[in-house]
Amino acid sequence: MSYPPQPWHLAGHAYASVWRVPEAELPPLPEGTRPAVVGGSATVVTAWIDYQPPGQLSYSELLATVTLAAAKPTATITDIWVDSEVSLAGGRELWGIPKDLAVFDFSPGRTFTATAATGSDWIATAAFSDRFGLPLRVPAAFEIVQTLGGALCRTPVRARSAARLASARWNLNPSGALGFLASRTPVLSLHLPGFELHFGQV
């Protein structure tokens, strides 16, 4: 499967929610890492992402990350689905990201709705409504840590996006990979319109 060399230059729109989860209820993390825990709970971020031109690839994505204890902002992707075999192959082979395939239905508008399902079961649905936004596009830099070839692979990420506070309603399959969030409510949700993302080593 042919895919772009790193770094990938991507663009699009994202809808993210932040959750607090007790450490004992987190999904497995890469060996040699530990979650950033405050008050017995760690931070989990879930996001629906619609990658579009002028980025190098166009596809849909649903992911969950856990924030790790580190000297700089760092997270690991525990669960992720895409509808692009090119993205799946590149993510797994370049960075050890455990991508799987799913079918997505995104409906943009005043309320963004999304669904994701595999061939055998549903994963999640969500609806996001914007509340208000910040006028500036804010840069961010962080690392994604995964296991690749039996060792930890640290991948730099640079992003720039506007940010809008949003209200979000999630429905997660309690028997699915994101079932550890099914009975919870996000503490914060955001719409990140028109983001630019640079993922990987230069």
Residue frames relative to the residue before (quaternion, step in Angstrom):
aa qw qx qy qz dx dy dz
M 1.0000 0.0000 0.0000 0.0000 0.00 0.00 0.00
S 0.2833 -0.7719 0.5490 0.1501 3.60 -0.71 1.09
Y 0.0692 0.7796 -0.6176 0.0777 3.57 -0.95 0.94
P 0.6350 -0.5487 0.3616 0.4062 3.62 -1.15 0.45
P 0.4871 -0.6165 0.5122 0.3469 3.59 -1.13 0.53
Q 0.5208 -0.6212 0.4653 0.3556 3.56 -1.17 0.42
P 0.5528 -0.1581 -0.8152 -0.0696 1.48 -2.23 1.14
W 0.4167 -0.6573 0.5592 0.2856 3.54 -1.23 0.50
H 0.2032 -0.7512 0.6184 0.1094 3.54 -1.02 0.88
L 0.0176 0.8343 -0.5414 0.1028 3.54 -0.33 1.32
A 0.0798 -0.7789 0.6212 0.0324 3.54 -1.27 0.45
G 0.3357 0.7517 -0.5323 0.1972 3.56 -1.23 0.36
H 0.5396 -0.5803 0.4953 0.3560 3.52 -1.22 -0.69
A 0.0888 -0.8023 0.5897 0.0257 3.57 -1.03 0.82
Y 0.1389 -0.7486 0.6443 0.0717 3.52 -1.25 0.65
A 0.0029 -0.8503 0.5193 -0.0853 3.56 -0.33 1.28
S 0.1165 -0.7625 0.6315 0.0794 3.53 -1.26 0.57
V 0.2787 -0.7419 0.5941 0.1379 3.54 -1.16 0.78
W 0.0893 -0.7968 0.5976 -0.0069 3.55 -0.92 1.03
R 0.2448 -0.7167 0.6235 0.1942 3.54 -1.28 0.42
V 0.0311 -0.8187 0.5699 -0.0633 3.54 -0.68 1.17
P 0.5003 -0.6396 0.4800 0.3319 3.63 -0.87 0.85
E 0.6032 -0.6077 0.3769 0.3533 3.56 -0.97 0.91
A 0.6699 0.5283 -0.3064 0.4222 3.59 0.93 -0.85
E 0.7151 0.4457 -0.2489 0.4775 3.61 1.20 -0.41
L 0.4398 0.6981 -0.4568 0.3325 3.60 1.26 0.17
P 0.5218 -0.5888 0.4976 0.3653 3.59 -1.20 0.41
P 0.6729 -0.4906 0.3443 0.4335 3.63 -1.20 0.30
L 0.2346 -0.7606 0.5951 0.1108 3.54 -1.13 0.83
P 0.6514 -0.5050 0.3655 0.4324 3.61 -1.18 0.36
E 0.5415 -0.6139 0.4629 0.3400 3.56 -1.03 0.78
G 0.7622 0.3234 -0.2677 0.4928 3.56 -0.89 0.99
T 0.6772 0.4047 -0.3036 0.5344 3.59 1.28 0.13
R 0.0941 -0.7696 0.6247 0.0927 3.55 -1.30 0.28
P 0.5360 -0.6488 0.4292 0.3279 3.57 -1.06 0.67
A 0.4605 -0.6119 0.5519 0.3301 3.53 -1.28 0.40
V 0.0488 -0.8347 0.5468 -0.0438 3.57 -0.35 1.28
V 0.0066 0.7582 -0.6514 0.0270 3.54 -1.00 0.96
G 0.8386 0.0383 -0.0538 0.5407 3.58 -0.69 1.03
G 0.7027 -0.4867 0.2608 0.4487 3.57 1.10 0.67
S 0.7254 0.3909 -0.2326 0.5166 3.59 1.27 -0.12
A 0.2966 -0.7363 0.5858 0.1636 3.53 -1.26 0.60
T 0.4789 -0.6593 0.5025 0.2888 3.55 -1.31 0.30
V 0.0825 -0.7631 0.6408 0.0150 3.52 -0.93 1.04
V 0.1167 -0.7751 0.6182 0.0590 3.58 -0.97 0.88
T 0.0883 -0.7642 0.6372 0.0466 3.56 -0.90 0.99
A 0.0030 0.8192 -0.5725 0.0322 3.58 -1.04 0.70
W 0.2546 -0.6795 0.6677 0.1665 3.47 -1.29 0.72
I 0.0271 -0.8175 0.5747 -0.0239 3.59 -0.74 1.00
D 0.1525 -0.7638 0.6251 0.0507 3.52 -0.97 1.02
Y 0.1444 -0.8098 0.5666 0.0489 3.58 -0.15 1.31
Q 0.0070 -0.8156 0.5720 -0.0869 3.54 -0.80 1.12
P 0.6290 -0.4621 0.4257 0.4578 3.61 -1.29 0.08
P 0.5541 -0.0986 -0.8203 -0.1015 1.57 -2.27 1.10
G 0.3294 0.7430 -0.5193 0.2640 3.60 1.11 0.45
Q 0.6426 -0.5620 0.3664 0.3702 3.57 -1.23 0.45
L 0.7915 0.1854 -0.0841 0.5763 3.59 1.12 -0.65
S 0.1891 -0.7529 0.6185 0.1223 3.56 -1.21 0.58
Y 0.3293 0.7216 -0.5542 0.2525 3.58 -0.66 1.11
S 0.4453 -0.6644 0.5315 0.2789 3.55 -1.36 0.18
E 0.0656 -0.8114 0.5804 -0.0202 3.54 -1.14 0.69
L 0.0506 -0.7283 0.6806 0.0615 3.52 -1.30 0.60
L 0.0679 0.8184 -0.5655 0.0756 3.58 -0.79 0.96
A 0.1767 -0.7288 0.6458 0.1438 3.50 -1.43 0.27
T 0.0649 -0.7909 0.6082 0.0168 3.56 -0.95 0.92
V 0.2320 -0.7284 0.6248 0.1591 3.54 -1.30 0.48
T 0.4047 -0.7066 0.5274 0.2422 3.57 -0.88 0.96
L 0.2584 -0.7963 0.5373 0.1020 3.57 -0.87 1.05
A 0.5249 -0.5865 0.5107 0.3460 3.53 -1.31 0.44
A 0.2763 0.7436 -0.5543 0.2518 3.58 -0.52 1.19
A 0.6390 -0.5513 0.3836 0.3750 3.55 -1.30 0.35
K 0.7746 0.1552 -0.1058 0.6039 3.60 1.20 -0.46
P 0.7012 -0.4710 0.2935 0.4476 3.62 -1.15 0.40
T 0.0995 0.7961 -0.5757 0.1578 3.54 -0.63 1.24
A 0.0187 0.7874 -0.6157 0.0245 3.56 -1.07 0.75
T 0.2346 -0.7266 0.6172 0.1901 3.52 -1.35 0.21
I 0.3806 -0.7037 0.5545 0.2291 3.56 -1.07 0.78
T 0.1986 -0.8135 0.5392 0.0898 3.57 -0.53 1.17
D 0.7943 0.0424 0.0105 0.6060 3.58 1.06 -0.75
I 0.1336 0.7953 -0.5784 0.1228 3.59 -0.91 0.88
W 0.0678 -0.7776 0.6251 0.0089 3.53 -1.08 0.88
V 0.0439 -0.7766 0.6285 0.0076 3.56 -1.12 0.75
D 0.3508 -0.7186 0.5471 0.2476 3.59 -1.27 0.22
S 0.6061 0.5194 -0.3466 0.4927 3.56 1.20 0.61
E 0.3685 -0.7322 0.5292 0.2191 3.57 -0.69 1.08
V 0.5875 0.5608 -0.3662 0.4542 3.59 1.15 -0.54
S 0.6696 0.4836 -0.2920 0.4821 3.58 0.90 -0.93
L 0.6324 0.5406 -0.3335 0.4434 3.57 0.97 -0.85
A 0.6936 0.4770 -0.2863 0.4576 3.59 0.79 -1.01
G 0.6785 0.4906 -0.3023 0.4556 3.58 0.87 -0.91
G 0.6578 0.5211 -0.3185 0.4408 3.58 0.90 -0.87
R 0.6883 0.4743 -0.2873 0.4676 3.56 0.92 -0.87
E 0.7554 0.4347 -0.2303 0.4329 3.58 0.79 -1.00
L 0.7057 0.4533 -0.2751 0.4700 3.61 1.02 -0.72
W 0.8544 0.1543 -0.0028 0.4961 3.57 0.86 -0.99
G 0.4936 -0.6805 0.4307 0.3283 3.61 1.18 0.01
I 0.3732 0.7213 -0.4996 0.3013 3.59 1.17 0.49
P 0.3730 -0.7907 0.4442 0.1955 3.62 -0.56 1.16
K 0.0560 0.8458 -0.5269 0.0628 3.59 0.68 1.09
D 0.0839 -0.7486 0.6556 0.0512 3.52 -1.20 0.76
L 0.5169 -0.6429 0.4691 0.3152 3.56 -1.26 0.36
A 0.0481 0.7681 -0.6375 0.0364 3.55 -1.18 0.70
V 0.4027 -0.6592 0.5734 0.2729 3.54 -1.36 0.21
F 0.1465 -0.8135 0.5620 0.0299 3.57 -0.84 1.05
D 0.0738 -0.7382 0.6649 0.0863 3.51 -1.34 0.45
F 0.0324 -0.7938 0.6064 -0.0331 3.57 -0.46 1.28
S 0.0456 -0.7770 0.6275 0.0175 3.57 -1.00 0.89
P 0.1780 -0.8071 0.5552 0.0929 3.62 -0.16 1.24
G 0.3286 0.7218 -0.5671 0.2224 3.54 -1.29 0.39
R 0.7722 -0.2817 0.2273 0.5222 3.57 -1.20 -0.38
T 0.7385 0.1356 -0.1156 0.6502 3.54 1.21 -0.60
F 0.2583 -0.7570 0.5864 0.1276 3.55 -0.73 1.15
T 0.0459 -0.7877 0.6140 0.0229 3.58 -0.84 0.95
A 0.0517 -0.8027 0.5938 -0.0189 3.53 -1.12 0.73
T 0.0327 -0.7567 0.6517 0.0411 3.52 -1.23 0.61
A 0.0592 -0.7704 0.6335 0.0414 3.54 -1.23 0.56
A 0.0785 0.7882 -0.6040 0.0879 3.54 -0.97 0.90
T 0.3535 -0.6729 0.5967 0.2574 3.52 -1.27 0.45
G 0.7158 -0.4367 0.3050 0.4515 3.55 -1.23 -0.07
S 0.7604 0.3904 -0.1946 0.4811 3.57 1.17 -0.54
D 0.8234 0.0278 0.0242 0.5662 3.63 1.11 -0.46
W 0.5050 -0.6259 0.4932 0.3318 3.55 -1.29 0.30
I 0.3594 -0.7353 0.5421 0.1906 3.56 -1.19 0.65
A 0.7664 -0.2426 0.2283 0.5493 3.57 0.67 -1.12
T 0.1087 -0.7198 0.6726 0.1329 3.49 -1.42 0.26
A 0.0093 0.7995 -0.6005 0.0067 3.57 -1.21 0.44
A 0.1175 -0.7502 0.6444 0.0900 3.53 -1.36 0.40
F 0.0960 -0.7938 0.6005 0.0045 3.58 -0.83 1.09
S 0.0501 -0.7696 0.6361 0.0241 3.56 -1.05 0.86
D 0.4519 -0.6949 0.4922 0.2657 3.58 -0.82 1.03
R 0.2403 -0.7450 0.6042 0.1484 3.55 -1.17 0.68
F 0.7065 -0.3349 0.2064 0.5883 3.61 0.71 -1.05
G 0.3235 -0.7890 0.5052 0.1329 3.55 -1.19 0.56
L 0.4774 -0.6221 0.5373 0.3106 3.50 -1.39 0.19
P 0.4846 -0.7173 0.4169 0.2771 3.62 -0.88 0.86
L 0.7057 0.4695 -0.2602 0.4624 3.61 1.19 -0.41
R 0.3866 -0.6543 0.5878 0.2774 3.52 -1.29 0.47
V 0.1951 -0.8280 0.5236 0.0471 3.56 -0.53 1.24
P 0.3343 -0.7365 0.5448 0.2215 3.63 -0.86 0.90
A 0.0476 -0.7747 0.6296 0.0346 3.55 -1.24 0.48
A 0.0602 -0.7769 0.6259 0.0313 3.55 -1.19 0.61
F 0.1450 0.7818 -0.5914 0.1340 3.57 -0.91 0.92
E 0.3944 -0.6901 0.5475 0.2617 3.57 -1.34 0.03
I 0.2112 -0.7144 0.6488 0.1556 3.53 -1.26 0.59
V 0.1307 -0.7999 0.5847 0.0356 3.58 -0.80 1.06
Q 0.0585 0.7798 -0.6174 0.0850 3.56 -0.79 1.11
T 0.4780 -0.6194 0.5210 0.3412 3.55 -1.33 0.03
L 0.0620 0.7846 -0.6104 0.0891 3.57 -0.77 1.07
G 0.8479 0.0008 -0.0324 0.5291 3.57 -0.65 1.10
G 0.7003 -0.4890 0.2618 0.4494 3.57 1.09 0.73
A 0.7121 0.3685 -0.2482 0.5436 3.60 1.27 0.08
L 0.5762 -0.5730 0.4439 0.3777 3.56 -1.26 0.30
C 0.1590 -0.7634 0.6226 0.0656 3.55 -0.98 0.97
R 0.1353 -0.7980 0.5859 0.0404 3.58 -0.65 1.16
T 0.0772 -0.8254 0.5590 -0.0190 3.55 -0.58 1.21
P 0.3228 -0.7511 0.5378 0.2061 3.62 -0.69 1.01
V 0.0986 -0.7732 0.6258 0.0282 3.53 -1.13 0.79
R 0.0476 -0.7650 0.6418 0.0256 3.55 -1.03 0.88
A 0.0001 0.8108 -0.5829 0.0532 3.56 -0.90 0.95
R 0.0573 -0.7574 0.6477 0.0601 3.51 -1.33 0.41
S 0.1902 0.7864 -0.5629 0.1691 3.55 -0.82 1.00
A 0.4640 -0.5673 0.5831 0.3505 3.47 -1.38 0.26
A 0.1905 -0.7818 0.5818 0.1186 3.59 -1.23 0.27
R 0.0504 -0.7808 0.6226 0.0107 3.53 -0.98 0.91
L 0.4303 -0.6612 0.5440 0.2859 3.56 -0.93 0.87
A 0.0542 -0.8080 0.5866 -0.0103 3.55 -1.01 0.80
S 0.3384 -0.6507 0.6189 0.2812 3.51 -1.34 0.25
A 0.0782 -0.8186 0.5690 -0.0040 3.58 -0.98 0.83
R 0.1274 -0.7503 0.6449 0.0702 3.51 -1.13 0.79
W 0.0936 -0.8036 0.5877 0.0070 3.56 -0.63 1.18
N 0.0495 -0.7369 0.6713 0.0630 3.53 -1.25 0.59
L 0.0421 -0.8321 0.5508 -0.0499 3.55 -0.38 1.30
N 0.5195 -0.6386 0.4720 0.3154 3.54 -0.99 0.88
P 0.3640 -0.7667 0.4769 0.2285 3.64 -0.42 1.12
S 0.6925 0.4454 -0.2732 0.4974 3.59 1.22 -0.40
G 0.5976 0.5991 -0.3426 0.4082 3.58 1.30 -0.07
A 0.7645 -0.3850 0.2663 0.4433 3.53 -1.35 -0.05
L 0.7297 0.3840 -0.2274 0.5180 3.60 1.12 -0.63
G 0.3022 0.7950 -0.4790 0.2172 3.55 1.23 0.36
F 0.5775 0.5949 -0.3814 0.4088 3.61 1.15 -0.46
L 0.6893 0.4319 -0.2780 0.5110 3.60 1.30 -0.19
A 0.4540 0.7588 -0.4143 0.2155 3.57 1.24 -0.37
S 0.7499 0.3792 -0.2204 0.4952 3.60 1.00 -0.69
R 0.6155 0.5771 -0.3251 0.4270 3.59 1.30 0.10
T 0.3112 -0.7130 0.5970 0.1957 3.52 -1.38 0.30
P 0.4778 -0.6713 0.4673 0.3205 3.63 -0.82 0.85
V 0.4162 -0.7011 0.5228 0.2489 3.55 -1.16 0.67
L 0.7885 0.0405 -0.0068 0.6137 3.60 1.23 -0.39
S 0.0225 -0.7814 0.6232 0.0233 3.57 -1.10 0.74
L 0.1133 -0.8031 0.5850 0.0007 3.54 -1.09 0.84
H 0.2221 -0.6885 0.6664 0.1807 3.50 -1.36 0.47
L 0.1102 -0.7889 0.6042 0.0231 3.57 -0.78 1.08
P 0.0702 -0.8436 0.5319 0.0218 3.60 0.12 1.25
G 0.8668 0.1487 -0.0883 0.4676 3.54 -1.16 0.62
F 0.2435 0.7958 -0.5274 0.1710 3.59 0.96 0.77
E 0.2088 -0.7078 0.6532 0.1698 3.51 -1.41 0.31
L 0.0656 -0.8210 0.5661 -0.0348 3.57 -0.84 1.02
H 0.0899 -0.7617 0.6406 0.0372 3.56 -0.99 0.92
F 0.0270 -0.8396 0.5383 -0.0681 3.57 -0.29 1.31
G 0.7624 0.3638 -0.2829 0.4544 3.55 -0.66 1.15
Q 0.6517 -0.5101 0.4015 0.3923 3.51 -1.37 0.19
V 0.4378 -0.6826 0.5254 0.2575 3.55 -1.06 0.82
